[in-house]
Amino acid sequence: MLNIVILAAGKGTRMHSEKPKVLHCIAGKSLLQRVVDTAETLDPTKVIVVYGHGGELVPEELASSSAQFALQHPQLGTGHAVQQALPMLDEAGLTLVLYGDVPLIQQQTLSKLLDKQNTLTLLTQHLDNPKGYGRIVRDSQGSVACIVEEKDSNVEQQKINEVNTGILAAPTALLREWLANLRNENAQGEYYLTDIVAMAVQQGIAIHTTQPSCSWEVMGINNKLQLAELERIWQREQANRLLVQGVTLSDPTRIDIRGELTCESDVEIDVGCIFEGKVHLAKGVKVGAYCVVKDSTIAANSQIDTYSHIVQSELGEQCKIGPYARIRPGSKLANDVHIGNFVEIKNSQIDNHSKANHLSYIGDASIGSRVNIGAGTITCNYDGANKFRTVIEDDAFIGSDTQLIAPITVGKGATIGAGSTITKDAPPGELTLSRAKQFALPGWQRPIKNK
């Protein structure tokens, strides 16, 4: 059995924000949510988040997770924080302690930490500059003797470069015993979780250590500068992963992946693109500069031109989108569909080889194959209270500057004359148009600007 306790009670004063520190984001996801997501991959019996500052904002953030919550008030140190979770822990098995402001800890590292089932295991790290960290003090045989916080350390101890990351695992029964014996006789007047190390040594319990695979896994966040630095580190890690898989990135330092991006072979991504949620790019997809793609799939050999937005949509093969196109949620484009500049598609299905190349709004529409949508066309789908659907059947031609007042059906092979406002079904194979009579007004003079 595995209990996981995540400490997330700190205010984060140096963030200069009303929002709790652990609710600030790395790559589009809160620091705390990242830790919880990683914790849940370990198949724990319980995940317990100890919160304090920010009140119910923290539980609200994690409402969709399986986490349970324990309130720490007042905040009297890391040992005191874990004490708040004690009543909720299952006695058998291990307890793993993580931190809500150390967001990038990886499953592989934590799995190594959990290998030793019957002893205390610490995650440590060797740093060239250990300033600010608690030091791992070892005896003459190299065994861990204790952890000394920097504020309580002497000159010799400050020279030690092996530091405590704070992350540890211990048998739950032993942890409960040690926590009951904590004292706050230190410079801060707090109950340090690290004091359990000395207790384990006194009982003759061997203490094991392991190290993270990458140094950035244990980087904590205390201010916006560190937040920005870790964001860039994580983005570069994700870019490197794509490059190794064969994706072409015009500039690996100018891509933001705020979710999960998967790519097949020969994908090309230009600078400044943002990918959110789950995005899949199939073979040969090309994404132009400064595009945003969220929770969408794009099939093989489609091309997304500059400054286009695609959200919660599916695109077929060999589509051409943009530049400056917007594909909104619920849209499904088949193969070889062209959506041009300043065209917006919302909750619509467009079949093979159809085109809307200029300045149009297509909302709540079902469009067949080989349909041409002229510039300036609008499906008028909303009466101020309800939405209605427009159906355009195969091979229809919609002239420029047409308004289609839904609910309406444009029949197969129909043509709509430019400048028409269509309020009734248009019969298949025929020309339908609605225009006022054109006339010229004799003697009319253009107004002159007043001096």
N, C-alpha and C positions, 0 to 999 in steps of 0.2 A: 504494500500500500504506500502511496506517496501523497503527502500533503505539500502544497506549495503556498508559501506566505509571501506576498508582495507588499513591500513597505512603500506607501504612497501618501503619507500624512503631511509632508513638509509644505510650507507656504511658498517657498521659492522667492524670497524677497528681492533677490538680485535680478529676477526676470522683469521687475517693474511692471507688473500686470495684475489685474484683478482676478485673472483666471489662474487656478492652481497650476503649479509648474508641470505636473504630470499630464495635464490636458493640452499642453502645447504640442505641436505636430512635427514629426519627421516624415518626409515623403508622403504627406497627405493623411497620416494616421497618427493619433495621439501617442505620446511616449508610453503611457500606461497601457493602451490597447495593444501596442506592439509586444510588450512584455507578457501580457495575458495570452495573446495569440501563440507566442512561443511556448509558454507554460502548458497550454492545452495540447500541444503536440506530444508532450511527454506522457499523456494518458494518466493524469493524476486522479486520485480519489477526490480531492478537494483543492480548489484554488480560493484562497482567502486574501482579500485586499484590505490592508489596514489604511484607513483614510482619516483625515482630520480637517485641514484647511480646505475651504471650498464647499463644505457641507455636502449636500446631496448631489452636487454637480458630478462628483466622481462616480457614485452608483448609477446615476442617470447615463453617464457616458458608456457604461458597461452593461446596460440593461439587457442587451441581446446575448451576453456571454453567460457561462455557467458559474461565474465567480460569486462567492459570498463575501460579506463585508463586516469589518470590525472597526469601530470608531476609537481613535486614540485622542483623548482630550483630558489633560493637556499633553503636549509632546515633551516627553522626558527621556528621549534617547532611543536608539535602535533596539536595545534590550527591552525597554518598556513597550515599544511598538509590538514586538513579537509576543510579549505577554498578553496583549489584548486579543490575540488570535488563539491562545491556548485552549479556551473552553470549546473551540470548534474543531480542534485537531483530533483525528483518529489516532489512538494510542499506538497501534502497530505500525511497523514500517519506518520510513524516513520522512523527515521534513526538510524541504529545500527553501532557502530564503533568497528572494530576489528583490530588486529595487525598481520602483516605477520610473525613476529618472535615469536608468541605464538601459536604453531601449533596444540596443542592437545585439544583445546576447543571443547566441545561436544555439540551436538544439544540439548540435554535435558536441559543443563544449559542455553543455549541461549533462548530456548523457555520460561523458567521461567522469563528471563530478559524482554521478550517482552509482558508479561501478562498485564502490566500497559500501557495503550494506550495514556493517556493524561498527562503524567508527565515525569520527568527525573528519570531514574533508573540506578543505578550504580552496577557493579559487584565488591564486596569487598571480602577481605579474612583476617582472623586472623592468624598472624604468631608469633611464639615464638621469632624469630629474624627478626624484620621488617626493618633492616638496608638497606638503598638504595631505599626504597619505599616512595611514597607520603602517608601522614597520613590522615585518615578520622577523621576530627574534628567534634564532636557533641556538641550540647548545653545541658543545664541542663535538658531538657525534653527528651534527647536522639535523637533528630532529627539532621540530617546532617546539619552542619553550613558551612563547606568549606573543601577543600582539600589543604593541605600544602605540597609542595615538600620538601624533606629532606634538601636540600641545603638552603631553606628559613625558616626552622623550628627553634623553640627555644627549650630549654632543656625539658620543660614539654611536648611539642608536640612530641618530639622524643621518649617519653615513651609510646606513643599510639601504640598498636599492631594491630589495624584494618587498613589495607592498601588498597590503590587503585590499582586495576589491570589494569586500563585504559580502560576497556571495558564498554561501556555504551549505552543506548538507550534513545532517546528523540524525541518529536514531531518535525518534520522537520521545520515547520514554526518558532518555538521557537529557534531551533538550529541555524537557519539562522540569527535570531535577535541577539542572544548572540555572535556568532562568529564575527559579525560586530563591536561589542564593546570591543573585546579583546585588551589588552595592553601588552607591553613587559617590564614592570617595575619590573624586577626580577633579581636574580643573574646571570642567563644565558642570559638575553637579548632576550628571546624567547617568543613566543605566546603559552601559555599553554592552552590546551583544558580543563584542570581541572578548570580553572577560571570560566567556565560557571556555576559551582556549586554555587558560591557566588552570581552570578547574579540571579539564580533561587530563592535563599533564599530571596534576596532583594525584589523580586516580589511576595513573599508569596507562591511560588509554592512548594508543598510538594515533597520531594526527597525520593525515595524508594531505598532500597538496597536488594540485594540477593547474595547468595554465591554459588560457584561451588560445584558440588557433590564430586569431588576429587581434592586434592591440585595440582596434576600434570597438571590439565587442564589449569592452568594459569601460568605455568612455562615458562618464556621467555628464549631466547637464545642470549647470547652475545659473547660466545667464544666456542672453540672446546671442552673444558672440559664439559661445560654445555650441549653441543650437545650430547656428549657421554653418559652423565648421563641420559638425557631424553630418549635417544635411549634404554638404558637398562630398564628404568622404563616402557616404552611402550611395549617392548618385554615381560617383565614379566606380564604385564596386559593381553596381548594376550595369553600367556601360561596359566595363571590362568583361563581364559575363556575356553580354551580347556580342562583343567583338570576337571573343574566343569561339562563339557558336557560328561565326561567319557573317554576322550582320554588318553592313556598311554604315558607319556613323560619320557624317561630315565633320563633326567636332565632338569627341566624347565628353568634353567638359560642358557642353551645352545641350543637355537632354535631361528631362525630369520624368522619372517613373514613379508615380504615386499609386502603386498597386502592383499588379502582376502583368507583365508584358511578355508574351511568347511569340517567337518569330520562326518561320520556316526559312528555307534557303533563299539567298539572293534578295533579301529585303534591304532597302536603302532608306535611311532616315536623315533628313537634313537638319539644320540647326534650330534650336529653340522650341522643339516639339515637347508637348506634355501628354503623358499617357496616364489615365486614372482608372482605378478599378481593374477589371479583368479585360485585357485587350489581346486579340490574336490577329497577327498579320501573316497571311499565307505566302506561299512562294512567289517571289518577284514583285511584291508590293512596294511601291515607292511613295514615301510621305514627304511632302515639300516642307519648306521652312515655316515654323511658327504655327503648326497645326495643333489642335487639341482633340484627342480621341479618348472617349470614356466608355467603358463597359460595352465594347462593340467588337464585331468580327469583320474582317475584310478579306475577301477571297482572292485567289491567285491573280497576279498581274494587274491589279487595280492601281490607279494612280490618284493620289490625293494631293492637289496643288495647294500652294501657299495660303496660309491664314484661313483654312477651313476648319469647321467644328463638327465633330461626329459624336453623338451621345446615344447610348442604348439602342443601337441600330445594327442591321446586318447588310453588308454589301456583297454582291456577287462578284463573279470574275470579270476582269477587264472593264471595270467601271472607271469613269473619269469624273472626278469631283473637284469643283473649284476652278480658279482660286476664289476665296471669299464666299464659300458655300457653307450652309448650315443644315446639317441633318439631325433632326431632333428625335427624342425618344419614340419608339414604336414604329420606326421606318424600316422597311425591308425592300432593298433594291435587288433586282435579279441581275442577269449578266449583261454587260455592255450597255449600261445605263449611263447617260451623261447628265450631270447636274452642274450647271455653269456658275458664273460669277453672280453673287448677290441673289442666289436662289435659296429659299428656305423650304425644307420638307419636314412635315410633322405627322407622325402616326399615319403613314401612307405606304401603300404597296405599289411598286412600279415594276412592270414586267420587262422582259428582254428588249433591248435595242430602242428603248424610249428615251426622249431627250427633253430637258428643260434647261436651255442654255443661258438664259438671261433674266434677271430681275423679276422673279416670280415667287409667289407663295402657294405651296401645295400642301393643304392641311386636311386630314381626315378624308383621304381620297384613295380609290382603287383604280389604277391606271394600267391598261393592257399593254400589249406589245406594239412596237413601232409607232408609238404616239409621239407627235411633235407638239410641244407646249411653247407657244410664241411668247416673246418678251412682254413682261408686264401683266401676265395672266395671274388671276387670283381665284382660288376656290373660296368662296364666301361661306364659311362653315359654321358661323356662330351668330346666333340671333340676340345675344346678350344674356341668355339664360341656358340654352342647350346647344349641343354640337350636332351637326348633320353631315352626311357623307355624300361625296361626289364620286360618280362612277364614269370613267372614260374608257370605252371599249377599244379593241385593237384597231390600229391603222387610222385613228382619228387625227385630225389636224386642227389645232386650236390657234386661231389667229391672235396676233399681238393685242395687248391691252383689252383682254376679255375678262369679264367677271362672270363666274359660274355660281349661281345662287343655289346652294344645296338646301334640300336634297334634290339631286338631279342626275340624270343619266344621259351621256353623250354616246349615241349608238356607234356601232362598228363602221369604220370608214367615213364617218361624218366629218364635215368641215364647218368650223365656226368662223364667220367673217371677223376680221380685225375690228376692234372697238365695240364689240357687242356686249350687252348685258343679257345673259340667258337665264330665264326664270322657269322654263319648262323643258321637259326632255327633248333632246335634239334627235330626230330620226336618223337611222343608219343610212349611210351612203348619200346624204343630201347636204346642201349648203344651208346653214341656218345663220341668220344675222338679225340684229336689231339696231337700227340707227335712226336718229331724227333726220329730217330732210336738210340738206346743206343749202345754205343761201348766203348771199353777200348783202350787206346793208349799205346802200348808196349814201355817200356824203359823210360817212362816219370818219371822225378824226381821232388819232391817237392822243390821249391826254398828255399835257405838258406839265412838267414838274414846276410847282410854285417856287418863285424866287424868295 
